[in-house]
Amino acid sequence: MVILLRVVQAILLAGVAAIAAVPLFLVFDLVSGGTALGLCPNGLARCEPGYFSGIELFGILLVVLFVAVGGIGLCAAGIRRVQSAKYQVTSTK
C-alpha cells in the first residue's frame, strides 16, 4: 500500500512540475513563431489576446496546481498513517 501511495505521490509531483512549466512552454512557443497554444492566434507580431484568456489560463493552472498539491499532502498523510499502523502492529507482538 505504501508503494502505491508513493507512486501516486511521485506522479502528482511530476504533474506539479509540468504545470509550473506551462508558462515557459507558452513563451517558447510564441518566440518560435507559434500561437502559444491558441493564446495569440495570429502569432506574436499581431497578438491581440482577449481580456480574459490569460486570466482564464492562470486560473485553470492555479486550480489544478492546488488540487495536485492537496493530493500530494493526502498521499503523505496516508503514507504516515499506514507506516504508523504497521509500526504499532509490529511493536505489540
C-alpha positions as CSV (number, residue, x, y, z in Angstrom):
1,M,0.0,0.0,0.0
2,V,2.8,2.4,0.8
3,I,4.5,1.7,-2.6
4,L,1.2,2.6,-4.4
5,L,0.9,5.8,-2.4
6,R,4.5,6.8,-3.1
7,V,3.9,6.1,-6.9
8,V,0.8,8.3,-6.9
9,Q,2.7,11.0,-4.9
10,A,5.6,10.9,-7.5
11,I,3.1,11.2,-10.4
12,L,1.4,14.2,-8.7
13,L,4.8,15.8,-8.1
14,A,5.7,15.3,-11.7
15,G,2.4,16.9,-12.6
16,V,3.1,19.9,-10.4
17,A,6.4,20.4,-12.2
18,A,4.7,20.1,-15.6
19,I,2.0,22.6,-14.5
20,A,4.7,25.1,-13.4
21,A,6.5,24.7,-16.7
22,V,3.4,25.5,-18.9
23,P,4.0,29.3,-19.0
24,L,7.6,28.6,-20.1
25,F,6.3,26.4,-22.9
26,L,3.9,29.1,-23.9
27,V,6.6,31.8,-24.1
28,F,8.9,29.4,-26.0
29,D,6.1,28.6,-28.5
30,L,5.5,32.3,-29.1
31,V,9.1,33.1,-29.7
32,S,9.3,30.2,-32.1
33,G,6.5,31.7,-34.2
34,G,3.7,29.6,-32.7
35,T,0.4,30.7,-31.3
36,A,1.1,29.9,-27.6
37,L,-1.4,27.1,-27.7
38,G,-4.1,29.4,-29.0
39,L,-3.4,32.3,-26.7
40,C,-2.3,34.5,-29.6
41,P,-4.0,33.1,-32.7
42,N,-2.1,35.5,-35.1
43,G,1.3,35.0,-33.7
44,L,3.5,37.3,-31.6
45,A,3.7,40.1,-34.1
46,R,-0.1,40.6,-34.3
47,C,-1.1,39.3,-30.9
48,E,-4.3,40.7,-29.6
49,P,-5.4,38.3,-26.9
50,G,-8.8,38.8,-25.3
51,Y,-9.1,40.4,-21.9
52,F,-9.7,37.1,-20.1
53,S,-7.7,34.5,-22.0
54,G,-4.6,34.9,-19.8
55,I,-6.5,35.2,-16.6
56,E,-8.5,32.1,-17.5
57,L,-5.4,30.1,-18.2
58,F,-3.8,31.4,-15.0
59,G,-6.9,30.4,-13.0
60,I,-7.1,26.9,-14.5
61,L,-3.4,26.3,-13.9
62,L,-3.7,27.6,-10.3
63,V,-6.7,25.3,-9.5
64,V,-5.0,22.3,-11.0
65,L,-1.8,23.1,-9.1
66,F,-3.7,23.4,-5.8
67,V,-5.5,20.1,-6.4
68,A,-2.2,18.4,-7.2
69,V,-0.5,19.8,-4.1
70,G,-3.5,18.8,-2.0
71,G,-3.3,15.3,-3.4
72,I,0.4,15.1,-2.5
73,G,-0.5,16.1,1.0
74,L,-3.2,13.4,1.2
75,C,-0.7,10.8,-0.1
76,A,1.9,11.9,2.5
77,A,-0.8,11.6,5.3
78,G,-1.8,8.2,4.0
79,I,1.8,7.0,4.0
80,R,2.3,8.2,7.6
81,R,-0.9,6.5,8.7
82,V,0.0,3.2,7.1
83,Q,3.5,3.3,8.5
84,S,2.4,4.2,12.0
85,A,-0.3,1.4,11.9
86,K,2.4,-1.0,10.7
87,Y,4.8,0.1,13.5
88,Q,2.1,-0.3,16.1
89,V,1.2,-3.8,14.9
90,T,4.8,-4.9,14.9
91,S,5.7,-3.3,18.2
92,T,3.0,-5.0,20.2
93,K,4.0,-8.6,19.2
